Amino acid sequence: MASPHPLEPPPGLQVEPLETAYPTLYVWRYRREREELSALYEKAKGEQWNVSSLDWSIAVDLEAPNQMMEMGVPIYGSEWWEKMTAKERMRTRVAFEVWTTSNLLHGEQGALFAASQIASAAPNIEAKLYAATQTVDEARHVEAFSRYLDEKIGWSFPINRELRRLLDQIMTDRRWDMKFLGMQILVEGLALAIFQLSLDIIEEPLLESILKGIIRDEARHVAFGLHALRGYYPELTEGERREREEFCGEACALMRDRLVGAEVFEHLGLPVKECLAYSLQSPIMQQFRSMLFARVVPNLKRLDLLGPRLRERFEQLGILQFESLPADA
């Protein structure tokens, strides 16, 4: 048996149960009446791609110098960073790259489960049909990232605790719209921003080809959530709207302030509390984390969920500035 990679964390649980319960809706009216969802379904069928068709012979060298990737390390410029040798900085950067890719993989598995739930719980045939194509998309994303980590990197990190908590909340909620809201608008919106930002700074051809295919898929997934939920929230009671707004506020705060790599600090033997505090105050990291919400905030506004309570929360988080961005920003 091959020896473990020197940076590889201890193996975690291989299989873990999660009890879920949600209503499955039969829809006996098969005539498609929502043109925007039907058009998205047709587009999804035409844009399917095969992970195995990518060039997996490409050599991957994460240790190659990349100044832009270094600047993305949460403790870049800190006292700990300045004391590191060139080799230690490289190992730190690689660990964060692997941690990021690992959590993208874990998030895609959550999206796979959510899409399958949406196919069962959606209240119209158009949404069920599209959710079936998204389930295939998410399976492809899981395949791509897991194969990349397994074959090209050789190690990975367990799921981030806060991401796991958010996925569990989405998976176990019984309300169909909360699955759309949590996965399609929040998780997929954030993932799309990470994919696009990563594509701008990576210099690795295989991962670039993977990201380009996934970005096309994810853009459709976010559009799916917008089309499916449009016009739904204005019809809810004040109490129901408040629940959705509070969920969005808590989820965004969770992702903005906790998805910063505590697991990597722990793994590298760095002072976790101090490194987290630095990363939260770092101007570079504050800008990076804020940019992740460039699609989420305006999409929540398009769904009529950006009320006074959520606006105040987003103002505190420093992300309200994105509310008027166009859909293709």
MARROPA-891241 format. One record per residue: residue in three letters; x, y, z of N, C-alpha, C, O in turn. Coordinates in steps of 0.05 Angstrom, whole numbers, plus 5000, padded with zeros to 4 digits. Example, Ala and Ser with C-alpha at 12.3 -4.5 7.8 and 13.67 -1.06 7.14 Angstrom:
% MARROPA-891241
Ala526448865156524649105156526449345156528549345169
Ser525749555142527349795143525850015157526850235161
***
This chain:
% MARROPA-891241
Met501749765000500050005000501850255000503750275015
Ala501050444983502650694981502550845008500450845021
Ser504750975014504751135039503051385035502851485012
Pro501851495056500151735053501751975045504151995051
His500452165032501752415025502552555051501052545070
Pro504852695051505752815076503853035087503953105111
Leu502153145070500253345079497453235084495753385093
Glu497152985080494452875081493352855109494652745126
Pro490952965114489652935140488852655146488652495127
Pro488352585171487452315177484852255163483152435159
Pro484452005154481951935140479551975159479651905182
Gly477252075148474852105164472951885158473651675148
Leu470451925166468351725161467951685132467851885116
Gln467551445123467151385095464151385088463451465066
Val462451315107459551315102458251425128458951345150
Glu456351605125455051725148452151775142451451895122
Pro450351675158447451705152446451975160447452105178
Leu444352065146442952315153439952265149439052195127
Glu438352285170435552235168434152475155434352705165
Thr432752425133431252645119428352555115427752325113
Ala426652755114423752705109422652955096422853175106
Tyr421452915073420153135058417953015041418052785033
Pro415953175035413653075019414453034989415653204977
Thr413752804979414152754950411452814936409352714945
Leu411652964915409153054901408952914874410652954857
Tyr406852764870406152674843404952914829403453074840
Val405552944803404353144786403153004763404552904745
Trp400452994762399152844740398553014716397552914696
Arg399253274717398853444694401553474680403353614690
Tyr401853344657404453324644404853544623407053574612
Arg402853694617403053904598404854124609404354234631
Arg406954194594408754404604407754684597407154744574
Glu407554844618406355114615408255334623407755574617
Arg410455274636412355474645414655474624416555314626
Glu414455664605416255664582419155694590420955574578
Glu419755864611422455914618423855664630426255624625
Leu422355504645423455254655423755044633425654894633
Ser421855034615422054854593424454914575425854734566
Ala424955174571427255254554429855184569431855104556
Leu429955214595432255144610432754834609435054744607
Tyr430654684610430854394608432054314581433754134580
Glu431054434559432054374533435054454531436654304519
Lys435754684542438554764542440354564557442554504548
Ala439354474580440854284596441454024581443553914583
Lys439453934567439753684551441953714530443453524524
Gly442053954519444053994497446854054507448754054491
Glu447154114533449754194543451053984561452954054576
Gln450153744560451353524575454253474565454753484541
Trp456053414583458853354575459853114592458753054612
Asn461953004582463052754594465752804607467652884594
Val465852744633468352784648470652614635472952704634
Ser469952374627471952194616473152294589475252204581
Ser471752484577472752594551474952814555476252894536
Leu475352904580477453094586480152954583480352714585
Asp482253114580484953004577486152954604487453124616
Trp485752714615486752644641489752564641490852494661
Ser490952574617493852524616495452774624497952754628
Ile494153004626495553244634496853214662495453134681
Ala499353284664500753274690499853514707499653734696
Val499453474732498553684751500753734771501653544785
Asp501753984773503754054792502854294808503154524800
Leu501654234832500654444849502954604862502554824872
Glu505354494861507654634874508954844856510754984864
Ala507954864831509055064813508455344824506255384835
Pro510255534822509755804833507255934821506655914797
Asn505656074838503356214829502756434849501556394870
Gln503556674842503356904861500456964867499857034890
Met498656944848495857004853494656804873493056884890
Met495456554870494456354889495556404917494156364937
Glu498056494919499156564945497556784958497056774983
Met496756984943495257204954492557124964491257264980
Gly491656894955489056784964489156624989487156545000
Val491556585000491856445026490956635048491856865049
Pro489056555065487956735085489856875103489257095113
Ile492256765107494256895125496457025109498557085120
Tyr496057065083498057205066498657475078496857635084
Gly501257525082502157785094502257795124503157995135
Ser501357585137501357585166504157535177506057475162
Glu504457545203507057495216507857205212510257145209
Trp505857025211506556745207507456695178509356545173
Trp506156835160506956805131509756915127511356795113
Glu510357145139512957275135515257105146517557125137
Lys514656945166516756775179517256515163519156375168
Met515456445145515656195130517856205109518456405098
Thr519055965105520955935083519355915057516855885058
Ala520655925034519255895009517855625007515655604996
Lys519155425017517955155017515455145035513455015027
Glu515655265058513355265076510955415065508655335068
Arg511555635051509355785038508055625016505655625013
Met509755485001508655314980506855094992504655044982
Arg507754975014506154765026503554875037501454745036
Thr503655115048501155245058499255305036496855255038
Arg500355415014498555474990497355224979494955214973
Val498955014976497854764966495754654984493654554975
Ala496154665010494154565029491554715026489354585027
Phe491654975022489155125018487855064992485355064989
Glu489455024971488254944945486854674947484654644937
Val488054484961486854224964484354244982482354114976
Trp484554405003482254445020479854565005477554475008
Thr480454764988478254894972477054694953474554674952
Thr478754544939477654354919476154124934474054034924
Ser477054044957475753834973472953924980471053774978
Asn472654174989470054274998468254324974465754314977
Leu469354394951467754404927466554134921464254104913
Leu468253924923467253654919465053584939462953484931
His465453644965463453574985460853734979458653624983
Gly461153984971458754144965457254034941454754044941
Glu458753924921457353804898455853554906453753494894
Gln456853404925455353174934452753264947450653144943
Gly452853474963450453584975448553674954446053634956
Ala449553804933447853894911446653664896444353684887
Leu448053444894446953194881444553104897442453034885
Phe444753094923442553004940440153204938437853114935
Ala440853464939438653664938437153654912434753674911
Ala438653614889437353604863435453364862433253384850
Ser436253144873434552904873432052954890429852854883
Gln432353094912430053164929428153354915425753314916
Ile429353544901427653734886426053594864423753664860
Ala427253394851425753244831423353114843421253084829
Ser423453034868421152914881419253124893416853084891
Ala420253344904418653524919417553754902415653894911
Ala418653814879417754044863414754014855413853794850
Pro413354234855410354224851409454244822407054254817
Asn411354244803410554244774412354074758414654024766
Ile411453984735412953794719415453914707417453774704
Glu415354174700417754294688420154284708422354224700
Ala419554344733421654344753422654064758425054024762
Lys420953864758421853594761423653504739425653364743
Leu422853574714424553494691427253624692429353494688
Tyr427353884698429954014700431553904723434053874720
Ala430353854746431853754769433153484762435253424773
Ala431953334745433153084736435753134721437652984725
Thr435753334704438253394690440353504709442753454705
Gln439453654729441353764748442653544765444953554772
Thr441053334771442053104785444352984770446452904781
Val444052954744446152854726448553044727450852954728
Asp448053304725450253504726451853464752454353454751
Glu450453454774451853434800453453174803455653174814
Ala452352964792453852704792456452744776458552634784
Arg456252884754458652934737460653104752463053054750
His459753304767461553474783462953314805465353354809
Val461453144818462652974839464752794826466952764837
Glu464152684803466052514789468552664782470752564786
Ala468252914771470553064762472353144785474753094784
Phe471253254807472853344829474153104844476453114852
Ser472552884848473652654862475852524846477852434858
Arg475552514820477652394803480152564803482352464804
Tyr479752834802481953014803483552994829486052974828
Leu482152984851483452964877484852694880487052674892
Asp483452484871484552214875486852154856488952054865
Glu486552214830488552134811490852334808493152254804
Lys490252594812492252794806493452914832495753004831
Ile492052914853493053034878493852824898495952834910
Gly492052624901492752394919491852424948492452244964
Trp490552644954489552684982487452894982487153044962
Ser485952925004483853115006483253175035484253035053
Phe481553375040480653445067477753355071476253345052
Pro477053305096474253255103472653515099473853725095
Ile470053495099468353725095468553925117468853855140
Asn468554175110468554395129466054375147463854315137
Arg466354425173464154385192461754565186459454475187
Glu462254815179460054995174458654935148456154955146
Leu460154855127458854765102457054525108454854505098
Arg458054335123456454095130453954175144451854065139
Arg454154365162451754445177449654565159447254515162
Leu450554735140448654845121447354635103444954645098
Leu448954455093447954235076445854065091443753995081
Asp446554005116444653845133441953995136439853865134
Gln442154255140439654405143437954405118435554375119
Ile439254425095437854415069436654135065434354115056
Met438253935070437353655065434953575082433253425073
Thr434853675107432853585126430353765127428453695140
Asp430353995113428054165112425854045095426353945074
Arg423354055105421153925091419954105069418454005052
Arg420654355069419354545050420854545023423254585023
Trp419354505001420654494975422154754968424354744956
Asp420954984975422255234967424855284982426655414972
Met425055175007427555215022429855055009432155125012
Lys429254834996431254684982432254844958434654854953
Phe430354964943431155134921432755374932434955434921
Leu431755504953433055744963435855684974437755824968
Gly436055474990438555405002440655314982442955394983
Met439855134964441755014946442155184921444355264914
Gln439955244906440155374880441055664882442755754866
Ile440055804902440656094904443156144921444956294913
Leu443356014945445556074963448055904956450156004948
Val447855634959450255464956451255474927453655514922
Glu449455444908450255444879451255724871453155744856
Gly450055934882450956204876453756254886455356374872
Leu454256164911456956204922458956034906461156124901
Ala458255784900460055604886460655724858462955714850
Leu458755834845459155954818461256174820462956204803
Ala461056344841462956554845465756444850467756554839
Ile465956234866468556114872469756004846472156034841
Phe468155864830469055744805470155964787472255934775
Gln468656184785469456394766472056534776473756594759
Leu472156584802474656714812477056524809479256614803
Ser476556264814478756074811479756064782482156034777
Leu477856074764478556054735480356294727481956264709
Asp480056524741481656754735484556734744486256874733
Ile485056564764487756564775489256304773491656294777
Ile487856084766489355834764490955824738490355964719
Glu493055664739494755624715495155324710497355234704
Glu493055174714493154884712491054794691488654814697
Pro491854694668490054644645487754444652485554484643
Leu488254234667486154034672484054154689481654124683
Leu484754284711482754404729481254624714478854664719
Glu482654764697481354974681479154854663476954974661
Ser479654634651477654504633475354404650473054414641
Ile475854304674473754204692471954444700469554424698
Leu473254664708471754894717469955014695467755104700
Lys471055024671469455144649466954984644464855104640
Gly467054724645464654564642462754594665460354624660
Ile463754604689462054624713460754904714458454924722
Ile462155114706461055384707458555404689456555524696
Arg458655274665456355284648453955144661451655244660
Asp454454924675452354784689451254954712448854984715
Glu453055064728452155214752450555454745448755534759
Ala451255594723449755824715446855744709444955894716
Arg446455514697443655414692442355354719439955414722
His443755244738442555164763441555404779439355394790
Val443155614779442255864792439755974778437856064791
Ala439855974751437556064736435055904742432856004743
Phe435455644746433255464753431955554779429455564780
Gly433555614799432455704824430855964821428755994833
Leu431956144805430556404801427856364787425856474795
His427856204766425356154751423356014768420956074768
Ala424255814783422355654799421155804822418855754829
Leu422655994834421656134857420456404851419256534869
Arg420756504827419856764820416756784825415256624815
Gly415956994840413157034846412156884869409856914877
Tyr413756704881412856544903412856684930410956664945
Tyr415056834936415256954962413457184968412657224991
Pro412657354948410657564954407957454964406457594977
Glu407457194958404857074966404956964995402856885005
Leu407256955007407456835034406557035055406457275051
Thr406056925079405357095102407957235112410157165104
Glu407557435128409857585139411657395155414057425154
Gly410357215171411957025187413556835169415856775176
Glu412356745147413756565129416156705115418256585112
Arg415656955107417857105095420057155115422457145107
Arg419357215140421457255160423157015164425657035167
Glu421956775163423556525166425556505143427856425148
Arg424756565119426556545096428756755097431056695092
Glu428056995105430057205108432157135129434557175125
Glu431157035152433056965173434856735165437256735172
Phe433756545150435356325140437556425122439856345124
Cys436856605103438856715084440956875099443356855093
Gly440157035119442057195134444057025149446457075148
Glu443056815162444756635178446556475160448956435166
Ala445556375137447156215119449356385107451656285105
Cys448856635099450856805087452956875108455356885101
Ala452156925132454056985154455856745159458256775163
Leu454656515159456056265164458256225143460556155149
Met457556265117459456215096461556435094463856375088
Arg460756685100462656905098464856895120467156945115
Asp464056825144465856845167466956585176468656585194
Arg466156365165467056105175468455935154470055765160
Leu467955995128469155835107471955955101472356055079
Val473655945121476256085118478655895123480955985123
Gly478155635127480355445128481355375155483755325158
Ala479655375176480655305202481955025202483854975217
Glu480854845186481854575184484754575174486354405182
Val485454755157488154775146490054875167492254775171
Phe489155085182490855185204491454965224493754925233
Glu489354815231489754595250491754385239493554295253
His491354325213493054115201495954205199497854035202
Leu496454465194499154565192500454635218502854705219
Gly498954605240500054665266500354965272501855045289
Leu498755125258498755415263496655485285494855335289
Pro497055705298495155795319492455865307492156075294
Val490455685310487955705296486455965302485656105284
Lys486156025327484556265335485856515324484356685314
Glu488456545326489856785317489756805286489357015276
Cys490056575273489956575243487156645233486956795213
Leu485156545246482356605239481856905242480657035225
Ala482757015265482357305270483757465248482657665239
Tyr486157395241487557545220486157525193485757725179
Ser485257285186483957245160481357405158480557495137
Leu479957435181477457585181477857885178476158025169
Gln480257975187480858255186482558345162482758575156
Ser483658145148485258205125483758335103481658225094
Pro484558575093483058715072482858535047480758545034
Ile484958385040484758215016482558005019480957965001
Met482557875043480557665047477757775050475857645042
Gln477558015062474858135064473758195037471358145032
Gln475458295019474558344992473758084977471758074963
Phe475457884981474957624968472357504977470657424961
Arg471957495004469457375014466957535006464857415000
Ser467257805005464957964996464257904967461957894960
Met466357874950465757824922464257564917462957534896
Leu464457374935463057124932459957164931458556994922
Phe459057394941456157434943455157614921452857714922
Ala456757664901455957844879453557744864452157904851
Arg453057484864450657374851448357324871446057354865
Val449157244895447157164915445357404923442857384922
Val446557634929445057864939443057964918440657994924
Pro443858014893441958114873439757904867437557984860
Asn440457654868438457444863436357434885433957394879
Leu437157474910435157484931433357734928431057724934
Lys434557944918432858184912430858134890428558214891
Arg431757984869429957914847427557744857425457744845
Leu428057594878425957414889424257564910422557434922
Asp424757824914423157984933423657884962421857894979
Leu426057794968426757704995428657905009429257875032
Leu429558104995431358295007429858525021429958755012
Gly428458445042426958635058428758785078431158735079
Pro427558965094429159125113430858955132433159035137
Arg429758735142431358565160433858455147436058465158
Leu433558345123435758225109437658435099440158395098
Arg436658665091438358885082440258975105442559025101
Glu439058995129440659075152442858865157445158935163
Arg442158605155444158395160446358405139448758385146
Phe445558445114447558455093449358705095451658695087
Glu448158915105449759165109451959105130454159195127
Gln451158955151453158885172455358705160457658725168
Leu454558535142456458345130458158475108460158355099
Gly457458715100458858855079458358755051460158775034
Ile455958645046455458525020452958645007452158564985
Leu451758845020449358965009449959124983448259174967
Gln452559194980453359344957452759214930452759344909
Phe452358944930451958804906448958784897448358664877
Glu447158904912444358854908443358934880441458814870
Ser444559124867443559224841445259124817444859224795
Leu447058934822448558824799446758684780444858554788
Pro447358694754445858554734446258254736448158164749
Ala444558104724444557804726447157684716448057474726
Asp448457814696450857694684453457824695455557804683
Ala453257954719455658084730457757874737459857944747
***
